[in-house]
Amino acid sequence: MNLPNKLTLLRVALVPVYLILLALAPRWTAWAALAVFAVAALTDLLDGKLARARNQVTNFGKFMDPIADKLLVIPAMVLMVSQDGLVPAWVCIVCVAREFIVSGLRAVAAERGVVIPAGQWGKIKAAAQMAAIMLLTVNLPALGWLNVATLYVATALTVLSCVLYLWEGWHVLGDGEAVQ
């Protein structure tokens, strides 16, 4: 197993550590959770770059990298919904719905031999979501406005990236058959 794939698996392994630390009450655990999440987010930046730079792109990496991203972001948001509404439930629903829509579109495309690669807006969306989660992990009252603004920018980018994926891949959904 190459280093980029190990980094992807490390990201997955850090998810439960982050969630446990985030769920604990003492204030210091929020800072520890932030450190764990930051390391996990860093692996997201590094694994793809290393794989391409070292010519180590694998099918496992193509499959596992987007799943690792979803496993990092979605459970964090779900937990934050339950923590005094730190993240509004509708924001979490929008993020989850986007992932289902894009994954479904990619599955249909793959079945037809079409690859819909990760787009730049999807990467920007992921970075914005991770930034929002990091800010909300420590949730400093002095940064309340920044926490909210970052979360809503991430949500807007989530919707935008979904629309752009649909726009780019809409052609794979039409098959010329009548709907009955």
Phi, psi and chi 1 to 4 in degrees:
 res  aa     phi    psi   chi1   chi2   chi3   chi4
   1 MET       -  131.0  178.9  164.1  -66.8      -
   2 ASN   -82.8  169.3   64.1   33.7      -      -
   3 LEU   -61.2  -45.4  179.3   58.9      -      -
   4 PRO   -56.8  -40.8  -27.3   36.3      -      -
   5 ASN   -68.6  -35.5  -71.0  -16.9      -      -
   6 LYS   -64.5  -37.5  -71.8  177.3 -177.7  175.8
   7 LEU   -65.2  -39.2  -71.3  171.5      -      -
   8 THR   -62.8  -44.6  -60.7      -      -      -
   9 LEU   -66.6  -33.9  -69.9  175.9      -      -
  10 LEU   -62.0  -41.1  174.2   61.6      -      -
  11 ARG   -58.7  -44.9 -175.2  161.4   64.3 -102.3
  12 VAL   -63.3  -42.8  172.1      -      -      -
  13 ALA   -65.8  -29.0      -      -      -      -
  14 LEU   -77.3  -17.4  -70.9  174.0      -      -
  15 VAL   -58.0  -53.7  171.0      -      -      -
  16 PRO   -63.6  -33.0   11.8  -18.5      -      -
  17 VAL   -62.5  -47.0  176.3      -      -      -
  18 TYR   -58.9  -48.7  168.3   77.0      -      -
  19 LEU   -63.2  -40.5  -66.5  171.9      -      -
  20 ILE   -64.0  -46.5  -69.8  167.0      -      -
  21 LEU   -63.1  -39.5  -71.2  169.2      -      -
  22 LEU   -66.6  -35.0 -175.8   63.1      -      -
  23 ALA   -75.9  -20.6      -      -      -      -
  24 LEU   -74.1  151.1  -64.9  173.7      -      -
  25 ALA   -79.5  -40.1      -      -      -      -
  26 PRO   -57.9  142.0  -20.1   29.1      -      -
  27 ARG   -59.5  -35.7 -170.5   74.6 -162.5  139.5
  28 TRP   -63.7  -26.8   70.4  -92.6      -      -
  29 THR   -68.9  -26.4   61.0      -      -      -
  30 ALA   -64.3  -40.2      -      -      -      -
  31 TRP   -69.3  -37.1  -69.9   98.8      -      -
  32 ALA   -66.3  -41.0      -      -      -      -
  33 ALA   -61.5  -41.2      -      -      -      -
  34 LEU   -59.6  -44.1  173.5   62.8      -      -
  35 ALA   -62.0  -43.1      -      -      -      -
  36 VAL   -64.3  -45.2  168.7      -      -      -
  37 PHE   -63.8  -40.5 -167.5   91.7      -      -
  38 ALA   -61.6  -42.1      -      -      -      -
  39 VAL   -63.4  -43.6  168.6      -      -      -
  40 ALA   -62.1  -43.8      -      -      -      -
  41 ALA   -63.3  -37.5      -      -      -      -
  42 LEU   -62.8  -37.9 -176.4   61.5      -      -
  43 THR   -63.2  -30.5   67.8      -      -      -
  44 ASP   -65.8  -37.3 -175.4   37.1      -      -
  45 LEU   -70.1  -38.6  -72.8  174.4      -      -
  46 LEU   -81.9  -38.0  -69.3  177.1      -      -
  47 ASP   -60.5  -46.5   60.6    2.2      -      -
  48 GLY   -67.8  -42.0      -      -      -      -
  49 LYS   -62.0  -44.5  -72.3 -177.5 -169.2 -107.0
  50 LEU   -64.9  -42.0  -75.7  174.3      -      -
  51 ALA   -60.8  -43.9      -      -      -      -
  52 ARG   -70.6  -43.2  -73.9 -175.9  -64.6  -81.9
  53 ALA   -64.7  -35.1      -      -      -      -
  54 ARG   -97.0    5.3  -64.4  176.9  172.0 -166.2
  55 ASN    55.4   45.3 -161.4   25.2      -      -
  56 GLN  -118.1   30.3  -66.3  179.5  -31.0      -
  57 VAL   -69.6  127.0  174.9      -      -      -
  58 THR  -125.9  161.5   64.2      -      -      -
  59 ASN   -63.3  -37.6  -73.8  -25.9      -      -
  60 PHE   -59.3  -44.9  176.6   82.0      -      -
  61 GLY   -64.5  -42.2      -      -      -      -
  62 LYS   -62.4  -35.8  -70.8 -178.2 -152.4  175.7
  63 PHE   -77.4  -47.6  169.1   74.5      -      -
  64 MET   -81.7  -31.4 -154.8   53.9 -151.9      -
  65 ASP   -58.8  -50.6 -177.9   64.6      -      -
  66 PRO   -66.2  -31.0   12.4  -18.8      -      -
  67 ILE   -67.8  -41.7  -69.9  173.2      -      -
  68 ALA   -60.9  -39.4      -      -      -      -
  69 ASP   -61.6  -45.8  -65.4  -13.9      -      -
  70 LYS   -65.2  -39.6  -69.9  164.7 -173.8   52.2
  71 LEU   -66.6  -25.0  -71.8  173.5      -      -
  72 LEU   -81.2  -45.4 -178.1   60.9      -      -
  73 VAL   -82.1  -49.1  169.8      -      -      -
  74 ILE   -65.3  -48.6  -68.1  172.4      -      -
  75 PRO   -61.4  -34.3  -24.1   33.9      -      -
  76 ALA   -61.4  -45.5      -      -      -      -
  77 MET   -65.5  -41.9  -76.0 -167.8  175.5      -
  78 VAL   -59.8  -45.6  168.9      -      -      -
  79 LEU   -62.9  -39.1 -174.6   55.6      -      -
  80 MET   -69.4  -25.7  -71.5  178.6  178.7      -
  81 VAL   -64.4  -39.9  166.2      -      -      -
  82 SER   -78.5  -12.5   72.0      -      -      -
  83 GLN   -94.1   80.2  -67.8 -178.1  -31.9      -
  84 ASP    52.1   34.7  -62.4  -36.1      -      -
  85 GLY    64.3   32.0      -      -      -      -
  86 LEU   -53.7  -38.8 -165.1   56.4      -      -
  87 VAL  -117.1  125.5  169.2      -      -      -
  88 PRO   -60.9  141.7  -20.3   30.5      -      -
  89 ALA   -56.6  -37.6      -      -      -      -
  90 TRP   -63.9  -32.0   69.6  -93.3      -      -
  91 VAL   -64.9  -44.6  168.2      -      -      -
  92 CYS   -62.5  -42.0 -172.2      -      -      -
  93 ILE   -62.3  -42.8  -69.0  166.3      -      -
  94 VAL   -59.7  -44.0  165.5      -      -      -
  95 CYS   -65.3  -43.7  -68.6      -      -      -
  96 VAL   -66.5  -43.6  170.8      -      -      -
  97 ALA   -59.8  -42.1      -      -      -      -
  98 ARG   -59.3  -43.1 -176.4 -100.9 -174.6 -145.0
  99 GLU   -65.7  -39.2  -61.1  -51.5  -26.8      -
 100 PHE   -64.6  -44.0  -83.8  114.2      -      -
 101 ILE   -63.0  -49.7  -69.3  166.1      -      -
 102 VAL   -66.3  -42.2  170.1      -      -      -
 103 SER   -63.8  -40.8  -65.4      -      -      -
 104 GLY   -63.8  -43.7      -      -      -      -
 105 LEU   -61.5  -43.7  177.9   62.9      -      -
 106 ARG   -64.4  -37.1  -77.6 -175.0  168.5  154.3
 107 ALA   -65.1  -44.9      -      -      -      -
 108 VAL   -63.3  -43.3  170.1      -      -      -
 109 ALA   -61.2  -44.9      -      -      -      -
 110 ALA   -62.1  -38.4      -      -      -      -
 111 GLU   -60.8  -28.0 -174.9  176.7  -78.8      -
 112 ARG   -98.6    9.4  -66.0  176.0  178.6 -158.1
 113 GLY    78.7   16.5      -      -      -      -
 114 VAL  -107.5  132.4  176.4      -      -      -
 115 VAL  -102.6  126.3  174.2      -      -      -
 116 ILE  -107.5   99.3  -59.1  174.9      -      -
 117 PRO   -72.4  163.0   27.0  -32.7      -      -
 118 ALA   -61.0  128.8      -      -      -      -
 119 GLY   -94.0  167.0      -      -      -      -
 120 GLN   -61.0  -38.6 -163.1   60.4   29.7      -
 121 TRP   -67.6  -32.8  -75.4  104.8      -      -
 122 GLY   -65.1  -38.1      -      -      -      -
 123 LYS   -69.6  -40.0  -67.1  174.4 -175.6  179.6
 124 ILE   -64.3  -41.7  -67.3  167.8      -      -
 125 LYS   -57.5  -47.7  175.6  -96.4  -40.2  173.4
 126 ALA   -61.4  -43.0      -      -      -      -
 127 ALA   -63.8  -40.8      -      -      -      -
 128 ALA   -66.5  -41.0      -      -      -      -
 129 GLN   -62.1  -43.5  -73.2  176.3  -23.0      -
 130 MET   -66.3  -38.8  -70.6 -179.6 -169.2      -
 131 ALA   -63.1  -43.5      -      -      -      -
 132 ALA   -62.8  -43.1      -      -      -      -
 133 ILE   -64.2  -40.6  -70.6  167.7      -      -
 134 MET   -63.2  -44.1  -74.4 -168.3  -85.6      -
 135 LEU   -62.4  -43.7  -78.2  168.9      -      -
 136 LEU   -72.8  -22.9  -69.9  166.8      -      -
 137 THR   -60.7  -44.2  -65.2      -      -      -
 138 VAL   -91.5  -24.2  -69.2      -      -      -
 139 ASN    43.7   58.8 -164.4   26.9      -      -
 140 LEU   -73.4  125.9  -63.0  174.1      -      -
 141 PRO   -55.3  -34.5  -24.6   33.2      -      -
 142 ALA   -65.4  -20.7      -      -      -      -
 143 LEU  -106.7   20.0  -62.1  178.5      -      -
 144 GLY   -51.6  -46.5      -      -      -      -
 145 TRP   -64.9  -37.4   65.9  -88.9      -      -
 146 LEU   -69.7  -39.6 -176.4   59.3      -      -
 147 ASN   -57.1  -50.2  -64.7  -11.8      -      -
 148 VAL   -65.6  -46.1  171.9      -      -      -
 149 ALA   -61.3  -44.2      -      -      -      -
 150 THR   -64.2  -40.8  -54.7      -      -      -
 151 LEU   -62.9  -43.6 -179.4   63.3      -      -
 152 TYR   -73.3  -32.4  -70.7  131.2      -      -
 153 VAL   -64.7  -43.4  165.3      -      -      -
 154 ALA   -61.5  -39.1      -      -      -      -
 155 THR   -66.9  -42.7  -55.2      -      -      -
 156 ALA   -62.3  -41.5      -      -      -      -
 157 LEU   -67.1  -31.0  -70.4  168.1      -      -
 158 THR   -63.2  -46.7  -61.8      -      -      -
 159 VAL   -65.3  -46.6  172.1      -      -      -
 160 LEU   -59.2  -46.9  174.7   64.0      -      -
 161 SER   -64.3  -35.0   70.8      -      -      -
 162 CYS   -63.2  -47.6 -176.9      -      -      -
 163 VAL   -60.2  -42.5  168.4      -      -      -
 164 LEU   -66.8  -38.6  -67.2  173.3      -      -
 165 TYR   -63.1  -43.5  -86.8  107.4      -      -
 166 LEU   -63.0  -42.0  -75.5  170.8      -      -
 167 TRP   -60.5  -45.7 -178.7  -97.7      -      -
 168 GLU   -69.6  -33.8 -179.1  179.9  -28.6      -
 169 GLY  -108.6    7.8      -      -      -      -
 170 TRP   -56.3  -34.8 -168.3 -104.2      -      -
 171 HIS   -59.8  -27.0   65.8  -79.5      -      -
 172 VAL   -76.6  -13.9  -57.6      -      -      -
 173 LEU   -84.6  -23.5  -63.4  177.4      -      -
 174 GLY   -86.5  133.6      -      -      -      -
 175 ASP  -128.9    6.1   58.2    6.7      -      -
 176 GLY    79.1   -6.0      -      -      -      -
 177 GLU   -87.1  144.5  -66.5 -179.2   19.6      -
 178 ALA   -71.8  142.1      -      -      -      -
 179 VAL   -83.8  130.9  177.7      -      -      -
 180 GLN  -113.3      -  -62.6 -178.1    8.7      -
